[in-house]
Amino acid sequence: MRNFFRMMFVGVLTIAAFGPAFGASTRSYVITVHLHSGKQVVCAVNEPLKAQDRLRSQPLTVRELNEAQVDATARLRRQPGDKNHYPSPSMAPKVECS
């Protein structure tokens, strides 16, 4: 019986240690967005934009930037069971597009 509790403790500890690593992969990503104007924009969601993507950046209007940010964060809105209360400043995604 003591071994059973020990194994359960190890299992819970393992899940607690490695669980966030598997869940975090869908929360930060880089995606290429195709705008209605025909431009392709690279957006980084919840992670910094790479220097090479910044160098390839093209000037975007406010409308194009808004469209790119909305399209880039679509993956976050499709997660079932996600109870985040956007647009809280602490919970809102950070999006960089170029």
Buried (B, 14 or more C-beta within 10 A) or exposed (E): EEEEEEEEEEEEEEEEEEEEEEEEEEBEBBBEBEBEEEBEBBBBBBEEBBEEBEEEEEEBEEEBBEBBBEBBBEBBEEEEEEEEEEEEEEEBBEBBBB
